[in-house]
Amino acid sequence: MKILQVNKFFYVRGGASRYFFEVSKLLQSYGHEIAYFSMKDPNNQKSEWSKYFVSNISFEKVALKQFPRIVSRMFYSIEARRNISKLLDGFKPDIAHLHSIYHHLSPSIIYELSKRNIPIVQTLHDYHLISPNHTLYHDGEICEITKQKKYYKAILHKCVKGSSLAGVIEVIEQYTHLLLGINNKVNIFISPSNFHAKKLVEYGIPKEKIEVLHNFCDYREFEPHYKLGDYMLYFGRLSPEKGLDFLIVVMRRLSKVRLRIAGTGLEEDKLKTLVERLKLKNVEFVGYQSGEALKRLIYQSRFTVLPSKCYENFPISVLEAFACGKPVIGSKIGGTPELIQNNYNGFLFKLGNGEDCMEKINKLWNNHLLCRKIGRNAKEYLEKNFGPEEHYDKLMEIYNKAIAFYKGY
């Protein structure tokens, strides 16, 4: 099968792009031919398809003078449609698999794919399809103010990057997509968790257009390490919804426990300042880590922690910890409870409950036999449920369903 994989970033930047690369590698291992469409960036991995990529644009800091260019790119990019058209002239895929395309690539590529009668599936890695606020998190709590297409509320509420201007851009985009019926051109939406799928239906996405396909981890690329390290580990993005400020405060009462934080993001300086203010000696920031360096950090930890305050979808970081034979302690919210089972492969604590979080950390930290047992369970659980073989089989079922649906049989 010839498959076009589309994502706005062509380097690992969060869970969406990591999955994009991993699933592409998985498909290639089964003999499928893969082409890529993305955005140019100095951080990009090398690819023969980069000649078709669109020019770089950033939405991190939106200035008023950039407004016209940014808005035009979001709604309809002549460049993106022209470039993908050139790619399609030569490649002619059997199916297109979209990932995160919003803003940087624009829906213009969907028009071109649809025009050429190419079946389209899209993996939804966040909540962008249903809300201007793609994390459904704002100002320290869950934010669903725009539920049921009330997108305009995001402007005054400033729940998009804390900015009314950013909110205006996102709101216009959402209403434009709604009016043009762009979502109707996608044959199947893939949701990585049951929680995420239910939330999509809640917001008005037809249930029959959604397929649940959990994220996977190729455990063959990791080694289980059941030896107990001398720290617990958080690895991932340093952003408000990840709950690291909560965890750092909890660490005040866990003086015998060491925490290492691997990652970077908007909250980094704020979190470091909090550690200094609380005079904590048991919290260490080790910066952005990837590849073998990140694996070593996980291998040498005792267990990992995910204190998210937001609706996590189906966090790959939990799967990677399991692959290393490490238990995970996570907050009970979103899709995380679909992965972590209390006293089997980790522990869940009540959202925002410091006492419960501290109790679960102490239980794993102090009971060495339990920690090793749960680590082994975690590795076994991953292999049985979220390995590459099962993922591939289900994905091919979805691809074939989209192709059959598009052809009307």
C-alpha positions, -999 to +999 in steps of 0.1 A: +000+000+000+012+035-008+005+058+022+009+096+026+018+106+061+011+143+069+022+163+100+031+199+104+064+191+122+090+168+108+110+165+140+100+151+174+081+178+191+057+162+215+036+131+214+019+138+180+051+140+160+066+111+179+037+089+170+039+102+134+074+089+130+069+057+149+038+047+129+055+055+097+085+033+107+061+006+116+043+007+083+076+006+064+087-025+083+056-042+068+066-033+033+044-003+027+057+027+007+055+060+026+057+096+015+057+126+038+043+161+037+052+187+063+067+221+070+103+232+065+123+237+097+160+237+106+153+209+131+137+186+105+149+150+099+163+145+065+139+133+038+137+129+000+102+145+003+113+177+019+114+194-015+076+195-013+074+209+023+058+243+029+077+273+042+081+278+079+057+299+100+055+303+137+024+308+159+043+311+192+041+349+194+015+365+173+022+402+165-005+424+149+016+430+118+018+392+112-020+388+114-028+388+077-001+363+068-010+340+097-047+341+090-043+334+053-020+304+062-045+290+086-076+291+064-062+284+030-026+280+019-020+283-019+015+271-013+005+240+007-021+230-019+004+236-048+031+217-031+010+187-021-004+186-056+031+182-070+038+154-046+005+137-055+013+139-092+042+115-087+033+095-056-004+087-060-012+073-026-039+047-018-047+066+014-036+098+033-031+097+070-032+131+086-019+140+121-016+176+133-021+199+104-038+229+119-024+264+113+008+254+096-005+233+067-041+245+065-072+225+053-063+234+017-044+201+015-077+183+024-094+199-006-067+186-029-068+151-015-106+150-017-105+164-053-083+134-062-106+109-045-079+099-020-094+084+012-084+104+043-080+093+079-068+116+107-054+108+141-066+134+166-038+138+191-055+166+210-089+185+211-082+210+183-110+195+162-137+205+187-123+236+205-101+267+199-084+257+231-068+224+220-059+212+256-093+221+271-072+235+300-069+272+311-059+291+341-053+261+363-083+241+355-103+222+328-119+246+304-149+235+283-165+270+279-167+266+241-186+233+242-211+226+215-196+251+190-197+282+212-162+290+200-167+328+204-164+324+242-127+317+239-120+354+230-132+371+262-121+341+283-086+343+268-083+305+270-060+304+239-025+312+250-040+338+275-046+361+246-077+376+230-059+381+197-049+344+196-084+336+206-098+356+176-076+338+152-085+303+165-123+312+167-123+324+131-106+293+121-131+270+139-161+287+124-146+288+090-139+250+091-175+245+104-191+265+076-170+249+049-177+214+062-140+205+061-144+177+087-169+160+064-141+154+039-122+132+064-135+096+062-124+084+096-111+102+127-088+080+149-090+086+186-061+073+208-083+067+239-119+059+247-121+090+269-111+112+239-136+095+216-164+101+241-154+137+244-155+141+206-190+127+205-200+150+234-189+180+212-209+168+182-186+146+161-206+117+147-198+085+166-198+065+134-168+086+120-146+077+150-123+047+155-104+042+188-068+031+182-046+033+213-011+045+209+016+019+208+052+014+218+077-009+201+090-026+233+116-043+213+136-011+212+137-009+250+153-030+276+136-038+309+156-025+339+141-038+372+170-025+393+157+003+415+172+037+408+175+065+433+151+090+418+116+092+403+114+108+368+091+131+350+098+134+313+078+155+288+068+190+280+071+217+308+037+234+304+010+245+329-014+216+322+013+190+331+009+197+368+045+200+377+039+230+400+016+207+420+042+180+421+070+203+432+049+215+461+042+179+471+080+173+471+083+196+501+070+167+522+090+140+505+126+150+515+139+114+511+126+111+476+145+126+446+127+139+415+144+145+382+125+166+356+135+160+319+121+184+293+117+220+283+088+244+277+071+276+287+070+268+324+106+260+328+118+293+344+087+295+365+092+259+379+129+265+386+119+297+405+094+277+425+120+251+434+144+279+445+117+296+466+108+264+484+145+257+489+141+222+476+173+201+474+155+170+461+143+183+427+167+185+397+161+198+362+181+179+335+169+197+304+155+182+272+165+146+266+158+123+237+170+090+222+194+069+241+200+096+267+163+096+276+162+058+277+191+058+302+173+083+324+142+060+325+163+029+330+181+044+360+149+057+376+129+039+403+096+048+386+081+077+366+053+102+374+027+120+353+009+146+374-012+161+346-041+185+354-055+182+318-074+156+298-044+135+288-053+116+256-032+084+258+003+094+269+031+077+251+054+086+280+035+060+301+040+034+274+077+041+272+081+038+310+063+005+309+086-007+281+115-001+304+099-021+332+090+010+353+058+016+372+040+050+366+022+072+391-004+094+373-033+117+381-067+102+375-079+122+346-086+118+308-072+087+291-045+080+317-068+056+337-071+035+306-034+027+310-026+027+347-042+002+370-038+007+407-014-018+424-008-036+391+013-015+368+014+017+387-009+040+408-035+067+402-040+096+426-070+119+428-065+150+408-051+178+428-050+157+460-015+162+475-020+137+503-031+109+479-002+117+455+023+116+484+009+083+497+013+067+463+048+080+458+058+067+493+043+033+487+064+027+456+095+044+469+097+025+502+085-009+491+112-023+469+096-057+463+063-040+453+081-016+429+099-044+411+068-065+409+047-037+394+075-029+370+075-064+356+037-062+354+040-030+335+063-045+309+041-075+305+009-054+302+025-033+274+036-063+254+001-079+256-020-048+249+000-020+232+027-036+211+034-028+174+018-060+160-016-053+175-014-017+165-006-025+129-034-049+125-060-025+138-046+004+117-048-017+085-084-024+094-091+013+096-073+020+064-092-006+045-125+006+060-117+041+048-109+029+014-140+007+012-162+036+025-148+060+000-153+036-029-188+029-017-186-009-010 
